[in-house]
Amino acid sequence: MLALSMFMLANAQVQPKKVYDETLNPLEQLDDALLKAKNEGKFVMVQLGGNWCPWCLLLADYVANDSVVNKKMNENYVYIHVNYHPRKSKIENAELTHSMLKRVGNPVRFGFPVMIVLDEQGAVVHIQDTALLEEGKGYNQKKVLDFLNNWTPQAVIKAKKGE
């Protein structure tokens, strides 16, 4: 009995925190993040997924706990987790879900989680297939940092100028 309790406790501690708030209106969530990004001179980083998705929770946990990645994210992006549930969205709030997906470039073709970079005006700058950032049962710091560095406001401005 004690062994079973220890096993359950160990597994409970391994589970990443659920970060997707299913009660939020995703369009309002995007608008709030865009306003904050505009005021702070940042882009918005949307992590689209849900609490139903183990890789989504793993990525959110990785970004929160890898100090180098977390610093890069917070310096350049307003990072939000936008909830999407493929099965529920066809039934509940289908119109709202359709509007949100259209607004972020219909990225579901990449699987979940998917990262969407929005500029301060809300235009889609980049959609990232996060499977390309994985390594083993987690994420590769170099790949994640390369992705984050390539889509900062400064990097995008340089690219537009041809530098």
CNS distance restraints for C-alpha pairs under 8 A (distance, minus, plus):
assign (resid   1 and name CA) (resid   5 and name CA) 6.30 0.50 0.50
assign (resid   2 and name CA) (resid   6 and name CA) 6.17 0.50 0.50
assign (resid   3 and name CA) (resid   7 and name CA) 6.13 0.50 0.50
assign (resid   4 and name CA) (resid   8 and name CA) 6.18 0.50 0.50
assign (resid   5 and name CA) (resid   9 and name CA) 6.11 0.50 0.50
assign (resid   6 and name CA) (resid  10 and name CA) 6.10 0.50 0.50
assign (resid   7 and name CA) (resid  11 and name CA) 6.24 0.50 0.50
assign (resid   8 and name CA) (resid  12 and name CA) 6.10 0.50 0.50
assign (resid   9 and name CA) (resid  13 and name CA) 6.37 0.50 0.50
assign (resid  10 and name CA) (resid  14 and name CA) 6.54 0.50 0.50
assign (resid  11 and name CA) (resid  15 and name CA) 6.61 0.50 0.50
assign (resid  16 and name CA) (resid  57 and name CA) 5.82 0.50 0.50
assign (resid  16 and name CA) (resid  58 and name CA) 6.28 0.50 0.50
assign (resid  16 and name CA) (resid  61 and name CA) 6.06 0.50 0.50
assign (resid  17 and name CA) (resid  57 and name CA) 6.79 0.50 0.50
assign (resid  17 and name CA) (resid  61 and name CA) 7.09 0.50 0.50
assign (resid  18 and name CA) (resid  51 and name CA) 5.59 0.50 0.50
assign (resid  18 and name CA) (resid  57 and name CA) 6.37 0.50 0.50
assign (resid  19 and name CA) (resid  50 and name CA) 7.96 0.50 0.50
assign (resid  19 and name CA) (resid  51 and name CA) 6.88 0.50 0.50
assign (resid  19 and name CA) (resid  57 and name CA) 7.05 0.50 0.50
assign (resid  19 and name CA) (resid  60 and name CA) 7.36 0.50 0.50
assign (resid  19 and name CA) (resid  81 and name CA) 6.75 0.50 0.50
assign (resid  20 and name CA) (resid  49 and name CA) 7.77 0.50 0.50
assign (resid  20 and name CA) (resid  50 and name CA) 5.68 0.50 0.50
assign (resid  20 and name CA) (resid  51 and name CA) 5.84 0.50 0.50
assign (resid  20 and name CA) (resid  81 and name CA) 5.68 0.50 0.50
assign (resid  20 and name CA) (resid  82 and name CA) 6.41 0.50 0.50
assign (resid  20 and name CA) (resid  83 and name CA) 5.42 0.50 0.50
assign (resid  21 and name CA) (resid  81 and name CA) 7.92 0.50 0.50
assign (resid  21 and name CA) (resid  82 and name CA) 7.68 0.50 0.50
assign (resid  21 and name CA) (resid  83 and name CA) 6.57 0.50 0.50
assign (resid  22 and name CA) (resid  83 and name CA) 5.88 0.50 0.50
assign (resid  24 and name CA) (resid  28 and name CA) 7.69 0.50 0.50
assign (resid  24 and name CA) (resid  29 and name CA) 6.83 0.50 0.50
assign (resid  25 and name CA) (resid  29 and name CA) 6.15 0.50 0.50
assign (resid  26 and name CA) (resid  30 and name CA) 6.13 0.50 0.50
assign (resid  26 and name CA) (resid  82 and name CA) 6.18 0.50 0.50
assign (resid  26 and name CA) (resid  83 and name CA) 7.23 0.50 0.50
assign (resid  26 and name CA) (resid  96 and name CA) 7.94 0.50 0.50
assign (resid  26 and name CA) (resid  97 and name CA) 7.90 0.50 0.50
assign (resid  26 and name CA) (resid 100 and name CA) 6.47 0.50 0.50
assign (resid  27 and name CA) (resid  31 and name CA) 6.22 0.50 0.50
assign (resid  27 and name CA) (resid  96 and name CA) 7.81 0.50 0.50
assign (resid  27 and name CA) (resid  99 and name CA) 7.88 0.50 0.50
assign (resid  27 and name CA) (resid 100 and name CA) 5.93 0.50 0.50
assign (resid  28 and name CA) (resid  32 and name CA) 6.08 0.50 0.50
assign (resid  29 and name CA) (resid  33 and name CA) 6.24 0.50 0.50
assign (resid  29 and name CA) (resid  82 and name CA) 7.60 0.50 0.50
assign (resid  30 and name CA) (resid  34 and name CA) 6.08 0.50 0.50
assign (resid  31 and name CA) (resid  35 and name CA) 6.23 0.50 0.50
assign (resid  32 and name CA) (resid  36 and name CA) 6.33 0.50 0.50
assign (resid  33 and name CA) (resid  37 and name CA) 6.02 0.50 0.50
assign (resid  33 and name CA) (resid  44 and name CA) 6.49 0.50 0.50
assign (resid  33 and name CA) (resid  78 and name CA) 6.27 0.50 0.50
assign (resid  33 and name CA) (resid  79 and name CA) 7.99 0.50 0.50
assign (resid  33 and name CA) (resid  80 and name CA) 7.40 0.50 0.50
assign (resid  34 and name CA) (resid  38 and name CA) 6.02 0.50 0.50
assign (resid  34 and name CA) (resid  43 and name CA) 7.67 0.50 0.50
assign (resid  34 and name CA) (resid  44 and name CA) 6.41 0.50 0.50
assign (resid  34 and name CA) (resid  78 and name CA) 8.00 0.50 0.50
assign (resid  34 and name CA) (resid 120 and name CA) 5.80 0.50 0.50
assign (resid  34 and name CA) (resid 121 and name CA) 7.05 0.50 0.50
assign (resid  34 and name CA) (resid 122 and name CA) 6.51 0.50 0.50
assign (resid  35 and name CA) (resid  39 and name CA) 6.29 0.50 0.50
assign (resid  35 and name CA) (resid 120 and name CA) 7.68 0.50 0.50
assign (resid  36 and name CA) (resid  40 and name CA) 6.17 0.50 0.50
assign (resid  36 and name CA) (resid  78 and name CA) 7.24 0.50 0.50
assign (resid  37 and name CA) (resid  41 and name CA) 5.79 0.50 0.50
assign (resid  37 and name CA) (resid  42 and name CA) 4.66 0.50 0.50
assign (resid  37 and name CA) (resid  43 and name CA) 5.59 0.50 0.50
assign (resid  37 and name CA) (resid  44 and name CA) 6.21 0.50 0.50
assign (resid  37 and name CA) (resid  77 and name CA) 7.07 0.50 0.50
assign (resid  37 and name CA) (resid  78 and name CA) 5.86 0.50 0.50
assign (resid  37 and name CA) (resid 120 and name CA) 5.91 0.50 0.50
assign (resid  38 and name CA) (resid  42 and name CA) 6.34 0.50 0.50
assign (resid  38 and name CA) (resid  43 and name CA) 7.60 0.50 0.50
assign (resid  38 and name CA) (resid 120 and name CA) 5.02 0.50 0.50
assign (resid  38 and name CA) (resid 121 and name CA) 7.66 0.50 0.50
assign (resid  41 and name CA) (resid 120 and name CA) 7.57 0.50 0.50
assign (resid  41 and name CA) (resid 153 and name CA) 7.82 0.50 0.50
assign (resid  42 and name CA) (resid  75 and name CA) 7.84 0.50 0.50
assign (resid  42 and name CA) (resid  76 and name CA) 5.18 0.50 0.50
assign (resid  42 and name CA) (resid  77 and name CA) 5.13 0.50 0.50
assign (resid  42 and name CA) (resid  78 and name CA) 6.71 0.50 0.50
assign (resid  42 and name CA) (resid 119 and name CA) 7.65 0.50 0.50
assign (resid  42 and name CA) (resid 120 and name CA) 6.79 0.50 0.50
assign (resid  42 and name CA) (resid 152 and name CA) 7.72 0.50 0.50
assign (resid  42 and name CA) (resid 153 and name CA) 6.31 0.50 0.50
assign (resid  43 and name CA) (resid  76 and name CA) 6.47 0.50 0.50
assign (resid  43 and name CA) (resid  77 and name CA) 4.83 0.50 0.50
assign (resid  43 and name CA) (resid  78 and name CA) 6.32 0.50 0.50
assign (resid  43 and name CA) (resid 117 and name CA) 6.75 0.50 0.50
assign (resid  43 and name CA) (resid 118 and name CA) 5.73 0.50 0.50
assign (resid  43 and name CA) (resid 119 and name CA) 4.81 0.50 0.50
assign (resid  43 and name CA) (resid 120 and name CA) 5.51 0.50 0.50
assign (resid  43 and name CA) (resid 152 and name CA) 7.02 0.50 0.50
assign (resid  43 and name CA) (resid 153 and name CA) 6.26 0.50 0.50
assign (resid  44 and name CA) (resid  77 and name CA) 5.13 0.50 0.50
assign (resid  44 and name CA) (resid  78 and name CA) 4.69 0.50 0.50
assign (resid  44 and name CA) (resid  79 and name CA) 6.04 0.50 0.50
assign (resid  44 and name CA) (resid  80 and name CA) 7.54 0.50 0.50
assign (resid  44 and name CA) (resid 116 and name CA) 7.97 0.50 0.50
assign (resid  44 and name CA) (resid 117 and name CA) 5.75 0.50 0.50
assign (resid  44 and name CA) (resid 118 and name CA) 5.03 0.50 0.50
assign (resid  44 and name CA) (resid 119 and name CA) 6.42 0.50 0.50
assign (resid  44 and name CA) (resid 120 and name CA) 7.13 0.50 0.50
assign (resid  45 and name CA) (resid  77 and name CA) 5.73 0.50 0.50
assign (resid  45 and name CA) (resid  78 and name CA) 5.90 0.50 0.50
assign (resid  45 and name CA) (resid  79 and name CA) 4.71 0.50 0.50
assign (resid  45 and name CA) (resid  80 and name CA) 6.28 0.50 0.50
assign (resid  45 and name CA) (resid 115 and name CA) 6.67 0.50 0.50
assign (resid  45 and name CA) (resid 116 and name CA) 5.79 0.50 0.50
assign (resid  45 and name CA) (resid 117 and name CA) 4.81 0.50 0.50
assign (resid  45 and name CA) (resid 118 and name CA) 6.51 0.50 0.50
assign (resid  46 and name CA) (resid  79 and name CA) 6.09 0.50 0.50
assign (resid  46 and name CA) (resid  80 and name CA) 5.14 0.50 0.50
assign (resid  46 and name CA) (resid  81 and name CA) 5.93 0.50 0.50
assign (resid  46 and name CA) (resid  82 and name CA) 6.54 0.50 0.50
assign (resid  46 and name CA) (resid 115 and name CA) 5.51 0.50 0.50
assign (resid  46 and name CA) (resid 116 and name CA) 4.97 0.50 0.50
assign (resid  46 and name CA) (resid 117 and name CA) 6.36 0.50 0.50
assign (resid  46 and name CA) (resid 118 and name CA) 7.71 0.50 0.50
assign (resid  47 and name CA) (resid  56 and name CA) 7.95 0.50 0.50
assign (resid  47 and name CA) (resid  79 and name CA) 7.49 0.50 0.50
assign (resid  47 and name CA) (resid  80 and name CA) 6.14 0.50 0.50
assign (resid  47 and name CA) (resid  81 and name CA) 4.80 0.50 0.50
assign (resid  47 and name CA) (resid  82 and name CA) 6.10 0.50 0.50
assign (resid  47 and name CA) (resid 113 and name CA) 6.39 0.50 0.50
assign (resid  47 and name CA) (resid 114 and name CA) 5.84 0.50 0.50
assign (resid  47 and name CA) (resid 115 and name CA) 4.65 0.50 0.50
assign (resid  47 and name CA) (resid 116 and name CA) 6.57 0.50 0.50
assign (resid  48 and name CA) (resid  81 and name CA) 6.00 0.50 0.50
assign (resid  48 and name CA) (resid  82 and name CA) 4.95 0.50 0.50
assign (resid  48 and name CA) (resid  83 and name CA) 6.13 0.50 0.50
assign (resid  48 and name CA) (resid  84 and name CA) 6.48 0.50 0.50
assign (resid  48 and name CA) (resid 112 and name CA) 7.01 0.50 0.50
assign (resid  48 and name CA) (resid 113 and name CA) 5.64 0.50 0.50
assign (resid  48 and name CA) (resid 114 and name CA) 5.37 0.50 0.50
assign (resid  48 and name CA) (resid 115 and name CA) 6.26 0.50 0.50
assign (resid  48 and name CA) (resid 116 and name CA) 7.62 0.50 0.50
assign (resid  49 and name CA) (resid  53 and name CA) 6.73 0.50 0.50
assign (resid  49 and name CA) (resid  56 and name CA) 5.88 0.50 0.50
assign (resid  49 and name CA) (resid  81 and name CA) 7.31 0.50 0.50
assign (resid  49 and name CA) (resid  82 and name CA) 6.52 0.50 0.50
assign (resid  49 and name CA) (resid  83 and name CA) 5.45 0.50 0.50
assign (resid  49 and name CA) (resid  84 and name CA) 5.23 0.50 0.50
assign (resid  49 and name CA) (resid  85 and name CA) 7.13 0.50 0.50
assign (resid  49 and name CA) (resid 112 and name CA) 5.58 0.50 0.50
assign (resid  49 and name CA) (resid 113 and name CA) 4.93 0.50 0.50
assign (resid  49 and name CA) (resid 114 and name CA) 6.91 0.50 0.50
assign (resid  50 and name CA) (resid  56 and name CA) 6.49 0.50 0.50
assign (resid  50 and name CA) (resid  57 and name CA) 7.73 0.50 0.50
assign (resid  50 and name CA) (resid  82 and name CA) 7.51 0.50 0.50
assign (resid  50 and name CA) (resid  83 and name CA) 4.98 0.50 0.50
assign (resid  50 and name CA) (resid  84 and name CA) 5.59 0.50 0.50
assign (resid  50 and name CA) (resid  85 and name CA) 6.25 0.50 0.50
assign (resid  50 and name CA) (resid 113 and name CA) 7.94 0.50 0.50
assign (resid  51 and name CA) (resid  56 and name CA) 7.20 0.50 0.50
assign (resid  51 and name CA) (resid  57 and name CA) 6.60 0.50 0.50
assign (resid  51 and name CA) (resid  83 and name CA) 7.84 0.50 0.50
assign (resid  52 and name CA) (resid  85 and name CA) 7.69 0.50 0.50
assign (resid  53 and name CA) (resid  57 and name CA) 6.58 0.50 0.50
assign (resid  53 and name CA) (resid 112 and name CA) 7.25 0.50 0.50
assign (resid  53 and name CA) (resid 113 and name CA) 7.64 0.50 0.50
assign (resid  54 and name CA) (resid  58 and name CA) 6.10 0.50 0.50
assign (resid  55 and name CA) (resid  59 and name CA) 6.04 0.50 0.50
assign (resid  55 and name CA) (resid 112 and name CA) 7.23 0.50 0.50
assign (resid  55 and name CA) (resid 113 and name CA) 6.56 0.50 0.50
assign (resid  56 and name CA) (resid  60 and name CA) 6.31 0.50 0.50
assign (resid  56 and name CA) (resid 112 and name CA) 6.53 0.50 0.50
assign (resid  56 and name CA) (resid 113 and name CA) 4.88 0.50 0.50
assign (resid  57 and name CA) (resid  61 and name CA) 6.06 0.50 0.50
assign (resid  58 and name CA) (resid  62 and name CA) 6.04 0.50 0.50
assign (resid  58 and name CA) (resid 138 and name CA) 7.30 0.50 0.50
assign (resid  59 and name CA) (resid  63 and name CA) 6.16 0.50 0.50
assign (resid  59 and name CA) (resid 113 and name CA) 7.82 0.50 0.50
assign (resid  59 and name CA) (resid 138 and name CA) 7.81 0.50 0.50
assign (resid  59 and name CA) (resid 139 and name CA) 7.28 0.50 0.50
assign (resid  60 and name CA) (resid  64 and name CA) 6.18 0.50 0.50
assign (resid  61 and name CA) (resid  65 and name CA) 6.05 0.50 0.50
assign (resid  62 and name CA) (resid  66 and name CA) 5.76 0.50 0.50
assign (resid  62 and name CA) (resid 139 and name CA) 7.40 0.50 0.50
assign (resid  63 and name CA) (resid  67 and name CA) 7.92 0.50 0.50
assign (resid  63 and name CA) (resid  69 and name CA) 5.87 0.50 0.50
assign (resid  63 and name CA) (resid  70 and name CA) 5.27 0.50 0.50
assign (resid  63 and name CA) (resid  73 and name CA) 7.81 0.50 0.50
assign (resid  64 and name CA) (resid  69 and name CA) 7.99 0.50 0.50
assign (resid  64 and name CA) (resid  70 and name CA) 5.68 0.50 0.50
assign (resid  65 and name CA) (resid  70 and name CA) 6.93 0.50 0.50
assign (resid  66 and name CA) (resid  70 and name CA) 5.87 0.50 0.50
assign (resid  67 and name CA) (resid  71 and name CA) 5.99 0.50 0.50
assign (resid  68 and name CA) (resid  72 and name CA) 6.33 0.50 0.50
assign (resid  69 and name CA) (resid  73 and name CA) 6.07 0.50 0.50
assign (resid  69 and name CA) (resid 141 and name CA) 7.21 0.50 0.50
assign (resid  69 and name CA) (resid 144 and name CA) 7.33 0.50 0.50
assign (resid  69 and name CA) (resid 145 and name CA) 6.31 0.50 0.50
assign (resid  70 and name CA) (resid  74 and name CA) 6.10 0.50 0.50
assign (resid  71 and name CA) (resid  75 and name CA) 6.04 0.50 0.50
assign (resid  72 and name CA) (resid  76 and name CA) 6.38 0.50 0.50
assign (resid  72 and name CA) (resid 145 and name CA) 7.55 0.50 0.50
assign (resid  72 and name CA) (resid 148 and name CA) 7.14 0.50 0.50
assign (resid  72 and name CA) (resid 149 and name CA) 7.87 0.50 0.50
assign (resid  73 and name CA) (resid  77 and name CA) 5.49 0.50 0.50
assign (resid  73 and name CA) (resid  78 and name CA) 7.73 0.50 0.50
assign (resid  73 and name CA) (resid  79 and name CA) 7.14 0.50 0.50
assign (resid  73 and name CA) (resid 148 and name CA) 6.98 0.50 0.50
assign (resid  74 and name CA) (resid  78 and name CA) 6.72 0.50 0.50
assign (resid  74 and name CA) (resid  79 and name CA) 7.35 0.50 0.50
assign (resid  76 and name CA) (resid 152 and name CA) 5.86 0.50 0.50
assign (resid  76 and name CA) (resid 153 and name CA) 7.09 0.50 0.50
assign (resid  77 and name CA) (resid 152 and name CA) 7.58 0.50 0.50
assign (resid  84 and name CA) (resid  89 and name CA) 7.00 0.50 0.50
assign (resid  84 and name CA) (resid  97 and name CA) 7.67 0.50 0.50
assign (resid  85 and name CA) (resid  89 and name CA) 5.62 0.50 0.50
assign (resid  86 and name CA) (resid  90 and name CA) 6.78 0.50 0.50
assign (resid  87 and name CA) (resid  91 and name CA) 7.33 0.50 0.50
assign (resid  88 and name CA) (resid  92 and name CA) 5.72 0.50 0.50
assign (resid  89 and name CA) (resid  93 and name CA) 6.16 0.50 0.50
assign (resid  89 and name CA) (resid  94 and name CA) 5.41 0.50 0.50
assign (resid  89 and name CA) (resid  97 and name CA) 6.24 0.50 0.50
assign (resid  90 and name CA) (resid  94 and name CA) 5.31 0.50 0.50
assign (resid  93 and name CA) (resid  97 and name CA) 6.12 0.50 0.50
assign (resid  94 and name CA) (resid  98 and name CA) 6.05 0.50 0.50
assign (resid  95 and name CA) (resid  99 and name CA) 6.22 0.50 0.50
assign (resid  96 and name CA) (resid 100 and name CA) 6.19 0.50 0.50
assign (resid  97 and name CA) (resid 101 and name CA) 6.10 0.50 0.50
assign (resid  98 and name CA) (resid 102 and name CA) 6.11 0.50 0.50
assign (resid  99 and name CA) (resid 103 and name CA) 6.13 0.50 0.50
assign (resid 100 and name CA) (resid 104 and name CA) 6.47 0.50 0.50
assign (resid 101 and name CA) (resid 105 and name CA) 6.28 0.50 0.50
assign (resid 101 and name CA) (resid 106 and name CA) 4.76 0.50 0.50
assign (resid 101 and name CA) (resid 107 and name CA) 7.14 0.50 0.50
assign (resid 102 and name CA) (resid 106 and name CA) 5.16 0.50 0.50
assign (resid 104 and name CA) (resid 116 and name CA) 6.84 0.50 0.50
assign (resid 104 and name CA) (resid 118 and name CA) 7.86 0.50 0.50
assign (resid 104 and name CA) (resid 123 and name CA) 7.93 0.50 0.50
assign (resid 104 and name CA) (resid 124 and name CA) 6.20 0.50 0.50
assign (resid 105 and name CA) (resid 124 and name CA) 6.56 0.50 0.50
assign (resid 105 and name CA) (resid 127 and name CA) 7.83 0.50 0.50
assign (resid 107 and name CA) (resid 111 and name CA) 7.86 0.50 0.50
assign (resid 107 and name CA) (resid 114 and name CA) 6.97 0.50 0.50
assign (resid 107 and name CA) (resid 116 and name CA) 7.83 0.50 0.50
assign (resid 107 and name CA) (resid 127 and name CA) 6.79 0.50 0.50
assign (resid 108 and name CA) (resid 112 and name CA) 7.28 0.50 0.50
assign (resid 108 and name CA) (resid 114 and name CA) 7.42 0.50 0.50
assign (resid 110 and name CA) (resid 114 and name CA) 6.46 0.50 0.50
assign (resid 110 and name CA) (resid 128 and name CA) 7.80 0.50 0.50
assign (resid 110 and name CA) (resid 129 and name CA) 5.31 0.50 0.50
assign (resid 111 and name CA) (resid 129 and name CA) 7.27 0.50 0.50
assign (resid 112 and name CA) (resid 130 and name CA) 7.49 0.50 0.50
assign (resid 113 and name CA) (resid 129 and name CA) 7.76 0.50 0.50
assign (resid 113 and name CA) (resid 130 and name CA) 6.38 0.50 0.50
assign (resid 114 and name CA) (resid 127 and name CA) 7.19 0.50 0.50
assign (resid 114 and name CA) (resid 128 and name CA) 5.96 0.50 0.50
assign (resid 114 and name CA) (resid 129 and name CA) 5.54 0.50 0.50
assign (resid 114 and name CA) (resid 130 and name CA) 5.74 0.50 0.50
assign (resid 115 and name CA) (resid 127 and name CA) 5.81 0.50 0.50
assign (resid 115 and name CA) (resid 128 and name CA) 5.03 0.50 0.50
assign (resid 115 and name CA) (resid 129 and name CA) 6.89 0.50 0.50
assign (resid 115 and name CA) (resid 130 and name CA) 6.89 0.50 0.50
assign (resid 116 and name CA) (resid 124 and name CA) 6.97 0.50 0.50
assign (resid 116 and name CA) (resid 125 and name CA) 7.63 0.50 0.50
assign (resid 116 and name CA) (resid 126 and name CA) 5.88 0.50 0.50
assign (resid 116 and name CA) (resid 127 and name CA) 4.55 0.50 0.50
assign (resid 116 and name CA) (resid 128 and name CA) 6.28 0.50 0.50
assign (resid 117 and name CA) (resid 124 and name CA) 5.98 0.50 0.50
assign (resid 117 and name CA) (resid 125 and name CA) 5.41 0.50 0.50
assign (resid 117 and name CA) (resid 126 and name CA) 5.16 0.50 0.50
assign (resid 117 and name CA) (resid 127 and name CA) 6.38 0.50 0.50
assign (resid 117 and name CA) (resid 151 and name CA) 7.32 0.50 0.50
assign (resid 118 and name CA) (resid 122 and name CA) 5.16 0.50 0.50
assign (resid 118 and name CA) (resid 123 and name CA) 5.31 0.50 0.50
assign (resid 118 and name CA) (resid 124 and name CA) 4.61 0.50 0.50
assign (resid 118 and name CA) (resid 125 and name CA) 5.41 0.50 0.50
assign (resid 118 and name CA) (resid 126 and name CA) 7.30 0.50 0.50
assign (resid 119 and name CA) (resid 123 and name CA) 5.49 0.50 0.50
assign (resid 119 and name CA) (resid 124 and name CA) 6.63 0.50 0.50
assign (resid 119 and name CA) (resid 125 and name CA) 6.28 0.50 0.50
assign (resid 119 and name CA) (resid 153 and name CA) 7.51 0.50 0.50
assign (resid 125 and name CA) (resid 151 and name CA) 7.74 0.50 0.50
assign (resid 126 and name CA) (resid 151 and name CA) 7.45 0.50 0.50
assign (resid 129 and name CA) (resid 133 and name CA) 7.79 0.50 0.50
assign (resid 130 and name CA) (resid 134 and name CA) 6.80 0.50 0.50
assign (resid 132 and name CA) (resid 143 and name CA) 7.86 0.50 0.50
assign (resid 133 and name CA) (resid 139 and name CA) 5.75 0.50 0.50
assign (resid 133 and name CA) (resid 140 and name CA) 5.92 0.50 0.50
assign (resid 133 and name CA) (resid 143 and name CA) 5.34 0.50 0.50
assign (resid 133 and name CA) (resid 144 and name CA) 5.79 0.50 0.50
assign (resid 134 and name CA) (resid 138 and name CA) 5.67 0.50 0.50
assign (resid 134 and name CA) (resid 139 and name CA) 4.18 0.50 0.50
assign (resid 134 and name CA) (resid 140 and name CA) 5.67 0.50 0.50
assign (resid 135 and name CA) (resid 139 and name CA) 5.10 0.50 0.50
assign (resid 135 and name CA) (resid 140 and name CA) 5.36 0.50 0.50
assign (resid 139 and name CA) (resid 143 and name CA) 7.94 0.50 0.50
assign (resid 139 and name CA) (resid 144 and name CA) 7.32 0.50 0.50
assign (resid 140 and name CA) (resid 144 and name CA) 6.20 0.50 0.50
assign (resid 141 and name CA) (resid 145 and name CA) 6.00 0.50 0.50
assign (resid 142 and name CA) (resid 146 and name CA) 5.99 0.50 0.50
assign (resid 143 and name CA) (resid 147 and name CA) 6.21 0.50 0.50
assign (resid 144 and name CA) (resid 148 and name CA) 6.21 0.50 0.50
assign (resid 145 and name CA) (resid 149 and name CA) 5.91 0.50 0.50
assign (resid 146 and name CA) (resid 150 and name CA) 6.03 0.50 0.50
assign (resid 147 and name CA) (resid 151 and name CA) 6.67 0.50 0.50
assign (resid 148 and name CA) (resid 152 and name CA) 6.47 0.50 0.50
assign (resid 149 and name CA) (resid 155 and name CA) 7.15 0.50 0.50
assign (resid 150 and name CA) (resid 155 and name CA) 5.91 0.50 0.50
assign (resid 150 and name CA) (resid 156 and name CA) 7.53 0.50 0.50
assign (resid 151 and name CA) (resid 155 and name CA) 5.88 0.50 0.50
assign (resid 151 and name CA) (resid 156 and name CA) 5.96 0.50 0.50
assign (resid 152 and name CA) (resid 156 and name CA) 6.25 0.50 0.50
assign (resid 153 and name CA) (resid 157 and name CA) 6.15 0.50 0.50
assign (resid 154 and name CA) (resid 158 and name CA) 6.19 0.50 0.50
assign (resid 155 and name CA) (resid 159 and name CA) 6.18 0.50 0.50
assign (resid 156 and name CA) (resid 160 and name CA) 6.20 0.50 0.50
assign (resid 157 and name CA) (resid 161 and name CA) 6.33 0.50 0.50
assign (resid 158 and name CA) (resid 162 and name CA) 6.24 0.50 0.50
assign (resid 158 and name CA) (resid 163 and name CA) 5.22 0.50 0.50
assign (resid 159 and name CA) (resid 163 and name CA) 5.75 0.50 0.50
